[in-house]
Amino acid sequence: MREEFIALVTEPTRENYLRVWEKFTSSADYNPYSSDMEQILPLLNDGKFAEARQRIYDAMARWLLNPRIHLLASAAARGVGDEKTAEMEGFFAVRCLQGITSTGDGSRQQPYLVSSVTDEYDVLTYLKKSLKTQSLVEDGERVLDVLECDDGTALCFDITRPYAAMGKRMRSKK
């Protein structure tokens, strides 16, 4: 998957995003509802940058396509004085966002394809929009998250694969 990710950050096209997305979301370790972020944010807020950085690296395989994990990695690197890595991780975050937004236009016909619901909020921020309401919609064989924005627009995200992964994990815990 390393080569696919390098291709994505080199050229964030739909095709490059889909290649890495397919491998990433097909992995046995794929868990779009992991609680990693909830453990990392307090460490950053408390100025524990080295510890946060280690947690981020431990979690990176589960969040590779998520823009926020790269922004958190950037903040942690900056906190320990590693400006080069901070810039690189910030660049990765933008490339992930560009990859996501290359997959559609956010309409119901061409929703953005994400690997986690967290990606949706990162896209909202990237597009400078604010969430008003969110709803889950079954559209044939697809599952869409529809985010109504304060400006009256709606953005649709295809969460079919993350939704199926959640269902699979819930069934395996029974």
Secondary structure, 3 states (H helix, E strand, C coil): CHHHHHHHHHCCCHHHHHHHHHHHHHCCCCCCCCCHHHHHHHHHHCCCHHHHHHHHHHHHHHHCCCHHHHHHHHHHHHHCCCHHHHHHHHHHHHHHHHHHHCCCCCCCCCCEECCCHHHHHHHHHHCCCCEEEEEEEEECCEEEEEEEECCCCEEEEECHHHHHHHHHHHHHCC
